Amino acid sequence: MKYALTVLTVSALLAGCANDGERVAFDGQYFSTKLRKVDGQRDVFQVTVKDAGKSIDGARAAARYEAVKYCVGNYGSSDIDWTFGPDAPTGTLRLDGGALTFQGRCPQ
């Protein structure tokens, strides 16, 4: 009994340490995103959302979320000047290997 209680306690503690609290679902889906600087310019970035076909609306929201986090973290503002952003017309979106890529700039 003591062993079972210890295992249960350790399992509960480990579950509480998982990074799932950092994951955010968009349109009921989780997306893998990657944000990178363009040509070494810290204010200009591209954000890529993998498996965007699961939900285009969710992928758009995930891209916007990552971009806002980046701009707020680096410049203290959620303002973004999109070159090609999540609000682009659906007909202009192109999936590349299942991923959507957007580009923007954090105004300084």
Chimera marker file (.cmm) of the C-alpha trace (Angstrom):
<marker_set name="trace">
<marker id="1" x="0.000" y="0.000" z="0.000" r="1" g="1" b="0" radius="0.5"/>
<marker id="2" x="2.805" y="2.391" z="0.903" r="1" g="1" b="0" radius="0.5"/>
<marker id="3" x="4.524" y="1.693" z="-2.454" r="1" g="1" b="0" radius="0.5"/>
<marker id="4" x="1.306" y="2.357" z="-4.389" r="1" g="1" b="0" radius="0.5"/>
<marker id="5" x="0.784" y="5.649" z="-2.575" r="1" g="1" b="0" radius="0.5"/>
<marker id="6" x="4.369" y="6.733" z="-3.338" r="1" g="1" b="0" radius="0.5"/>
<marker id="7" x="3.991" y="5.858" z="-7.026" r="1" g="1" b="0" radius="0.5"/>
<marker id="8" x="0.690" y="7.731" z="-7.194" r="1" g="1" b="0" radius="0.5"/>
<marker id="9" x="2.178" y="10.812" z="-5.519" r="1" g="1" b="0" radius="0.5"/>
<marker id="10" x="5.252" y="10.861" z="-7.786" r="1" g="1" b="0" radius="0.5"/>
<marker id="11" x="3.054" y="10.400" z="-10.872" r="1" g="1" b="0" radius="0.5"/>
<marker id="12" x="0.855" y="13.316" z="-9.834" r="1" g="1" b="0" radius="0.5"/>
<marker id="13" x="3.878" y="15.538" z="-9.221" r="1" g="1" b="0" radius="0.5"/>
<marker id="14" x="5.402" y="14.670" z="-12.592" r="1" g="1" b="0" radius="0.5"/>
<marker id="15" x="2.124" y="15.329" z="-14.362" r="1" g="1" b="0" radius="0.5"/>
<marker id="16" x="2.021" y="18.754" z="-12.730" r="1" g="1" b="0" radius="0.5"/>
<marker id="17" x="5.498" y="19.529" z="-14.076" r="1" g="1" b="0" radius="0.5"/>
<marker id="18" x="4.569" y="18.912" z="-17.703" r="1" g="1" b="0" radius="0.5"/>
<marker id="19" x="4.757" y="21.853" z="-20.112" r="1" g="1" b="0" radius="0.5"/>
<marker id="20" x="1.170" y="21.307" z="-21.247" r="1" g="1" b="0" radius="0.5"/>
<marker id="21" x="0.261" y="24.472" z="-19.376" r="1" g="1" b="0" radius="0.5"/>
<marker id="22" x="2.247" y="26.377" z="-21.991" r="1" g="1" b="0" radius="0.5"/>
<marker id="23" x="0.447" y="24.802" z="-24.929" r="1" g="1" b="0" radius="0.5"/>
<marker id="24" x="-2.439" y="26.750" z="-26.358" r="1" g="1" b="0" radius="0.5"/>
<marker id="25" x="-5.107" y="25.238" z="-28.591" r="1" g="1" b="0" radius="0.5"/>
<marker id="26" x="-6.459" y="27.196" z="-31.535" r="1" g="1" b="0" radius="0.5"/>
<marker id="27" x="-9.781" y="26.164" z="-33.041" r="1" g="1" b="0" radius="0.5"/>
<marker id="28" x="-9.483" y="23.036" z="-30.890" r="1" g="1" b="0" radius="0.5"/>
<marker id="29" x="-6.089" y="22.049" z="-32.365" r="1" g="1" b="0" radius="0.5"/>
<marker id="30" x="-2.487" y="22.267" z="-31.218" r="1" g="1" b="0" radius="0.5"/>
<marker id="31" x="0.042" y="23.554" z="-33.740" r="1" g="1" b="0" radius="0.5"/>
<marker id="32" x="3.794" y="23.443" z="-33.912" r="1" g="1" b="0" radius="0.5"/>
<marker id="33" x="5.101" y="26.908" z="-34.766" r="1" g="1" b="0" radius="0.5"/>
<marker id="34" x="8.520" y="28.325" z="-35.500" r="1" g="1" b="0" radius="0.5"/>
<marker id="35" x="9.405" y="31.997" z="-35.554" r="1" g="1" b="0" radius="0.5"/>
<marker id="36" x="12.701" y="33.172" z="-37.015" r="1" g="1" b="0" radius="0.5"/>
<marker id="37" x="14.339" y="36.469" z="-37.861" r="1" g="1" b="0" radius="0.5"/>
<marker id="38" x="14.646" y="37.387" z="-41.533" r="1" g="1" b="0" radius="0.5"/>
<marker id="39" x="18.151" y="38.250" z="-42.778" r="1" g="1" b="0" radius="0.5"/>
<marker id="40" x="19.395" y="38.826" z="-39.232" r="1" g="1" b="0" radius="0.5"/>
<marker id="41" x="16.949" y="41.694" z="-38.671" r="1" g="1" b="0" radius="0.5"/>
<marker id="42" x="15.480" y="41.327" z="-35.200" r="1" g="1" b="0" radius="0.5"/>
<marker id="43" x="12.337" y="43.303" z="-36.051" r="1" g="1" b="0" radius="0.5"/>
<marker id="44" x="11.488" y="41.357" z="-39.241" r="1" g="1" b="0" radius="0.5"/>
<marker id="45" x="10.309" y="37.786" z="-38.734" r="1" g="1" b="0" radius="0.5"/>
<marker id="46" x="8.686" y="34.790" z="-40.377" r="1" g="1" b="0" radius="0.5"/>
<marker id="47" x="6.390" y="32.486" z="-38.471" r="1" g="1" b="0" radius="0.5"/>
<marker id="48" x="5.676" y="29.005" z="-39.827" r="1" g="1" b="0" radius="0.5"/>
<marker id="49" x="2.775" y="26.864" z="-38.649" r="1" g="1" b="0" radius="0.5"/>
<marker id="50" x="3.055" y="23.127" z="-39.348" r="1" g="1" b="0" radius="0.5"/>
<marker id="51" x="0.055" y="20.903" z="-40.134" r="1" g="1" b="0" radius="0.5"/>
<marker id="52" x="-2.030" y="23.963" z="-40.964" r="1" g="1" b="0" radius="0.5"/>
<marker id="53" x="-4.509" y="21.795" z="-42.839" r="1" g="1" b="0" radius="0.5"/>
<marker id="54" x="-5.939" y="20.640" z="-39.496" r="1" g="1" b="0" radius="0.5"/>
<marker id="55" x="-7.595" y="24.047" z="-39.258" r="1" g="1" b="0" radius="0.5"/>
<marker id="56" x="-6.693" y="27.048" z="-41.388" r="1" g="1" b="0" radius="0.5"/>
<marker id="57" x="-8.409" y="29.382" z="-38.920" r="1" g="1" b="0" radius="0.5"/>
<marker id="58" x="-6.525" y="27.758" z="-36.050" r="1" g="1" b="0" radius="0.5"/>
<marker id="59" x="-3.217" y="28.010" z="-37.915" r="1" g="1" b="0" radius="0.5"/>
<marker id="60" x="-3.831" y="31.716" z="-38.567" r="1" g="1" b="0" radius="0.5"/>
<marker id="61" x="-4.540" y="32.277" z="-34.873" r="1" g="1" b="0" radius="0.5"/>
<marker id="62" x="-1.434" y="30.295" z="-33.842" r="1" g="1" b="0" radius="0.5"/>
<marker id="63" x="0.752" y="32.418" z="-36.142" r="1" g="1" b="0" radius="0.5"/>
<marker id="64" x="-0.724" y="35.640" z="-34.791" r="1" g="1" b="0" radius="0.5"/>
<marker id="65" x="-0.206" y="34.421" z="-31.203" r="1" g="1" b="0" radius="0.5"/>
<marker id="66" x="3.483" y="33.610" z="-31.783" r="1" g="1" b="0" radius="0.5"/>
<marker id="67" x="4.082" y="36.927" z="-33.523" r="1" g="1" b="0" radius="0.5"/>
<marker id="68" x="2.458" y="38.923" z="-30.730" r="1" g="1" b="0" radius="0.5"/>
<marker id="69" x="4.503" y="37.036" z="-28.115" r="1" g="1" b="0" radius="0.5"/>
<marker id="70" x="7.664" y="37.835" z="-30.074" r="1" g="1" b="0" radius="0.5"/>
<marker id="71" x="6.941" y="41.534" z="-30.555" r="1" g="1" b="0" radius="0.5"/>
<marker id="72" x="5.799" y="42.052" z="-26.963" r="1" g="1" b="0" radius="0.5"/>
<marker id="73" x="8.840" y="40.200" z="-25.634" r="1" g="1" b="0" radius="0.5"/>
<marker id="74" x="11.310" y="42.152" z="-27.780" r="1" g="1" b="0" radius="0.5"/>
<marker id="75" x="9.676" y="45.555" z="-28.233" r="1" g="1" b="0" radius="0.5"/>
<marker id="76" x="6.972" y="45.781" z="-25.574" r="1" g="1" b="0" radius="0.5"/>
<marker id="77" x="4.186" y="46.192" z="-28.112" r="1" g="1" b="0" radius="0.5"/>
<marker id="78" x="1.710" y="43.878" z="-29.778" r="1" g="1" b="0" radius="0.5"/>
<marker id="79" x="1.663" y="46.021" z="-32.916" r="1" g="1" b="0" radius="0.5"/>
<marker id="80" x="2.688" y="44.134" z="-36.067" r="1" g="1" b="0" radius="0.5"/>
<marker id="81" x="3.087" y="45.351" z="-39.626" r="1" g="1" b="0" radius="0.5"/>
<marker id="82" x="2.306" y="42.253" z="-41.675" r="1" g="1" b="0" radius="0.5"/>
<marker id="83" x="3.913" y="41.812" z="-45.094" r="1" g="1" b="0" radius="0.5"/>
<marker id="84" x="1.876" y="38.643" z="-45.524" r="1" g="1" b="0" radius="0.5"/>
<marker id="85" x="-0.232" y="37.999" z="-42.460" r="1" g="1" b="0" radius="0.5"/>
<marker id="86" x="-2.868" y="35.744" z="-40.977" r="1" g="1" b="0" radius="0.5"/>
<marker id="87" x="-5.637" y="38.004" z="-42.280" r="1" g="1" b="0" radius="0.5"/>
<marker id="88" x="-4.625" y="37.421" z="-45.913" r="1" g="1" b="0" radius="0.5"/>
<marker id="89" x="-7.497" y="36.203" z="-48.121" r="1" g="1" b="0" radius="0.5"/>
<marker id="90" x="-7.861" y="32.424" z="-48.084" r="1" g="1" b="0" radius="0.5"/>
<marker id="91" x="-7.248" y="32.250" z="-51.828" r="1" g="1" b="0" radius="0.5"/>
<marker id="92" x="-3.749" y="33.678" z="-51.374" r="1" g="1" b="0" radius="0.5"/>
<marker id="93" x="-2.666" y="31.122" z="-48.772" r="1" g="1" b="0" radius="0.5"/>
<marker id="94" x="-0.314" y="28.369" z="-49.940" r="1" g="1" b="0" radius="0.5"/>
<marker id="95" x="0.418" y="25.263" z="-47.958" r="1" g="1" b="0" radius="0.5"/>
<marker id="96" x="4.045" y="24.224" z="-48.375" r="1" g="1" b="0" radius="0.5"/>
<marker id="97" x="4.481" y="20.682" z="-47.098" r="1" g="1" b="0" radius="0.5"/>
<marker id="98" x="1.371" y="21.226" z="-44.982" r="1" g="1" b="0" radius="0.5"/>
<marker id="99" x="2.752" y="24.413" z="-43.418" r="1" g="1" b="0" radius="0.5"/>
<marker id="100" x="1.704" y="28.057" z="-43.679" r="1" g="1" b="0" radius="0.5"/>
<marker id="101" x="4.319" y="30.800" z="-43.438" r="1" g="1" b="0" radius="0.5"/>
<marker id="102" x="3.606" y="34.442" z="-42.667" r="1" g="1" b="0" radius="0.5"/>
<marker id="103" x="5.950" y="37.417" z="-42.490" r="1" g="1" b="0" radius="0.5"/>
<marker id="104" x="5.782" y="40.622" z="-40.504" r="1" g="1" b="0" radius="0.5"/>
<marker id="105" x="7.687" y="43.304" z="-38.673" r="1" g="1" b="0" radius="0.5"/>
<marker id="106" x="7.541" y="44.613" z="-35.106" r="1" g="1" b="0" radius="0.5"/>
<marker id="107" x="7.410" y="48.430" z="-35.374" r="1" g="1" b="0" radius="0.5"/>
<marker id="108" x="10.143" y="50.023" z="-33.280" r="1" g="1" b="0" radius="0.5"/>
<link id1="1" id2="2" r="1" g="1" b="0" radius="0.2"/>
<link id1="2" id2="3" r="1" g="1" b="0" radius="0.2"/>
<link id1="3" id2="4" r="1" g="1" b="0" radius="0.2"/>
<link id1="4" id2="5" r="1" g="1" b="0" radius="0.2"/>
<link id1="5" id2="6" r="1" g="1" b="0" radius="0.2"/>
<link id1="6" id2="7" r="1" g="1" b="0" radius="0.2"/>
<link id1="7" id2="8" r="1" g="1" b="0" radius="0.2"/>
<link id1="8" id2="9" r="1" g="1" b="0" radius="0.2"/>
<link id1="9" id2="10" r="1" g="1" b="0" radius="0.2"/>
<link id1="10" id2="11" r="1" g="1" b="0" radius="0.2"/>
<link id1="11" id2="12" r="1" g="1" b="0" radius="0.2"/>
<link id1="12" id2="13" r="1" g="1" b="0" radius="0.2"/>
<link id1="13" id2="14" r="1" g="1" b="0" radius="0.2"/>
<link id1="14" id2="15" r="1" g="1" b="0" radius="0.2"/>
<link id1="15" id2="16" r="1" g="1" b="0" radius="0.2"/>
<link id1="16" id2="17" r="1" g="1" b="0" radius="0.2"/>
<link id1="17" id2="18" r="1" g="1" b="0" radius="0.2"/>
<link id1="18" id2="19" r="1" g="1" b="0" radius="0.2"/>
<link id1="19" id2="20" r="1" g="1" b="0" radius="0.2"/>
<link id1="20" id2="21" r="1" g="1" b="0" radius="0.2"/>
<link id1="21" id2="22" r="1" g="1" b="0" radius="0.2"/>
<link id1="22" id2="23" r="1" g="1" b="0" radius="0.2"/>
<link id1="23" id2="24" r="1" g="1" b="0" radius="0.2"/>
<link id1="24" id2="25" r="1" g="1" b="0" radius="0.2"/>
<link id1="25" id2="26" r="1" g="1" b="0" radius="0.2"/>
<link id1="26" id2="27" r="1" g="1" b="0" radius="0.2"/>
<link id1="27" id2="28" r="1" g="1" b="0" radius="0.2"/>
<link id1="28" id2="29" r="1" g="1" b="0" radius="0.2"/>
<link id1="29" id2="30" r="1" g="1" b="0" radius="0.2"/>
<link id1="30" id2="31" r="1" g="1" b="0" radius="0.2"/>
<link id1="31" id2="32" r="1" g="1" b="0" radius="0.2"/>
<link id1="32" id2="33" r="1" g="1" b="0" radius="0.2"/>
<link id1="33" id2="34" r="1" g="1" b="0" radius="0.2"/>
<link id1="34" id2="35" r="1" g="1" b="0" radius="0.2"/>
<link id1="35" id2="36" r="1" g="1" b="0" radius="0.2"/>
<link id1="36" id2="37" r="1" g="1" b="0" radius="0.2"/>
<link id1="37" id2="38" r="1" g="1" b="0" radius="0.2"/>
<link id1="38" id2="39" r="1" g="1" b="0" radius="0.2"/>
<link id1="39" id2="40" r="1" g="1" b="0" radius="0.2"/>
<link id1="40" id2="41" r="1" g="1" b="0" radius="0.2"/>
<link id1="41" id2="42" r="1" g="1" b="0" radius="0.2"/>
<link id1="42" id2="43" r="1" g="1" b="0" radius="0.2"/>
<link id1="43" id2="44" r="1" g="1" b="0" radius="0.2"/>
<link id1="44" id2="45" r="1" g="1" b="0" radius="0.2"/>
<link id1="45" id2="46" r="1" g="1" b="0" radius="0.2"/>
<link id1="46" id2="47" r="1" g="1" b="0" radius="0.2"/>
<link id1="47" id2="48" r="1" g="1" b="0" radius="0.2"/>
<link id1="48" id2="49" r="1" g="1" b="0" radius="0.2"/>
<link id1="49" id2="50" r="1" g="1" b="0" radius="0.2"/>
<link id1="50" id2="51" r="1" g="1" b="0" radius="0.2"/>
<link id1="51" id2="52" r="1" g="1" b="0" radius="0.2"/>
<link id1="52" id2="53" r="1" g="1" b="0" radius="0.2"/>
<link id1="53" id2="54" r="1" g="1" b="0" radius="0.2"/>
<link id1="54" id2="55" r="1" g="1" b="0" radius="0.2"/>
<link id1="55" id2="56" r="1" g="1" b="0" radius="0.2"/>
<link id1="56" id2="57" r="1" g="1" b="0" radius="0.2"/>
<link id1="57" id2="58" r="1" g="1" b="0" radius="0.2"/>
<link id1="58" id2="59" r="1" g="1" b="0" radius="0.2"/>
<link id1="59" id2="60" r="1" g="1" b="0" radius="0.2"/>
<link id1="60" id2="61" r="1" g="1" b="0" radius="0.2"/>
<link id1="61" id2="62" r="1" g="1" b="0" radius="0.2"/>
<link id1="62" id2="63" r="1" g="1" b="0" radius="0.2"/>
<link id1="63" id2="64" r="1" g="1" b="0" radius="0.2"/>
<link id1="64" id2="65" r="1" g="1" b="0" radius="0.2"/>
<link id1="65" id2="66" r="1" g="1" b="0" radius="0.2"/>
<link id1="66" id2="67" r="1" g="1" b="0" radius="0.2"/>
<link id1="67" id2="68" r="1" g="1" b="0" radius="0.2"/>
<link id1="68" id2="69" r="1" g="1" b="0" radius="0.2"/>
<link id1="69" id2="70" r="1" g="1" b="0" radius="0.2"/>
<link id1="70" id2="71" r="1" g="1" b="0" radius="0.2"/>
<link id1="71" id2="72" r="1" g="1" b="0" radius="0.2"/>
<link id1="72" id2="73" r="1" g="1" b="0" radius="0.2"/>
<link id1="73" id2="74" r="1" g="1" b="0" radius="0.2"/>
<link id1="74" id2="75" r="1" g="1" b="0" radius="0.2"/>
<link id1="75" id2="76" r="1" g="1" b="0" radius="0.2"/>
<link id1="76" id2="77" r="1" g="1" b="0" radius="0.2"/>
<link id1="77" id2="78" r="1" g="1" b="0" radius="0.2"/>
<link id1="78" id2="79" r="1" g="1" b="0" radius="0.2"/>
<link id1="79" id2="80" r="1" g="1" b="0" radius="0.2"/>
<link id1="80" id2="81" r="1" g="1" b="0" radius="0.2"/>
<link id1="81" id2="82" r="1" g="1" b="0" radius="0.2"/>
<link id1="82" id2="83" r="1" g="1" b="0" radius="0.2"/>
<link id1="83" id2="84" r="1" g="1" b="0" radius="0.2"/>
<link id1="84" id2="85" r="1" g="1" b="0" radius="0.2"/>
<link id1="85" id2="86" r="1" g="1" b="0" radius="0.2"/>
<link id1="86" id2="87" r="1" g="1" b="0" radius="0.2"/>
<link id1="87" id2="88" r="1" g="1" b="0" radius="0.2"/>
<link id1="88" id2="89" r="1" g="1" b="0" radius="0.2"/>
<link id1="89" id2="90" r="1" g="1" b="0" radius="0.2"/>
<link id1="90" id2="91" r="1" g="1" b="0" radius="0.2"/>
<link id1="91" id2="92" r="1" g="1" b="0" radius="0.2"/>
<link id1="92" id2="93" r="1" g="1" b="0" radius="0.2"/>
<link id1="93" id2="94" r="1" g="1" b="0" radius="0.2"/>
<link id1="94" id2="95" r="1" g="1" b="0" radius="0.2"/>
<link id1="95" id2="96" r="1" g="1" b="0" radius="0.2"/>
<link id1="96" id2="97" r="1" g="1" b="0" radius="0.2"/>
<link id1="97" id2="98" r="1" g="1" b="0" radius="0.2"/>
<link id1="98" id2="99" r="1" g="1" b="0" radius="0.2"/>
<link id1="99" id2="100" r="1" g="1" b="0" radius="0.2"/>
<link id1="100" id2="101" r="1" g="1" b="0" radius="0.2"/>
<link id1="101" id2="102" r="1" g="1" b="0" radius="0.2"/>
<link id1="102" id2="103" r="1" g="1" b="0" radius="0.2"/>
<link id1="103" id2="104" r="1" g="1" b="0" radius="0.2"/>
<link id1="104" id2="105" r="1" g="1" b="0" radius="0.2"/>
<link id1="105" id2="106" r="1" g="1" b="0" radius="0.2"/>
<link id1="106" id2="107" r="1" g="1" b="0" radius="0.2"/>
<link id1="107" id2="108" r="1" g="1" b="0" radius="0.2"/>
</marker_set>
